[in-house]
């Protein structure tokens, strides 16, 4: 209880929930992909589904040390779960090649993905941009640098292009 008051999050609960969703082999494979900068939209989709199985995103973020405070500062405590549904629909509307190699997603592909996911081209543009930012942050993490929590929240919860 004292750790929650101090903004340290509920790390033990977070770890327990994560252990329920992720096998050790999956975690090692993810680490390998992040270290080698091979993280794809397919991997992102898999991770997003695992996090969603842990409970509402707002609750999961609140368990992370420092994130509860950062969410209050950014007035982002009301994370829209429907945005995750839209992201999932866009990724599922992509071909396996596009998921593996998002830099090939240009003009007509973006239009097809938007149409297939019930979104618009601006939303697809936003997804591709945010995924690129996320990959850059993962490279920072792999090299031992810790990104700012506000940067993490800004890349994952922004509403764009509805």
Buried (B, 14 or more C-beta within 10 A) or exposed (E): EEEBEEEBBBEEBBEEBBEEBBEEEEEEEBEEBBBEEEBBBBBBBBBBEBBBEBEEBBBBBBBBBEBBBBBEEEEBEEBBEEBBEBBBBBBEBBEEEBBBEBEEBEEEBBEBBBEBBEBBBEBBBBBBEBBEBBBBBBBEEBEEEEBEBBBBBBBBBBEBBE
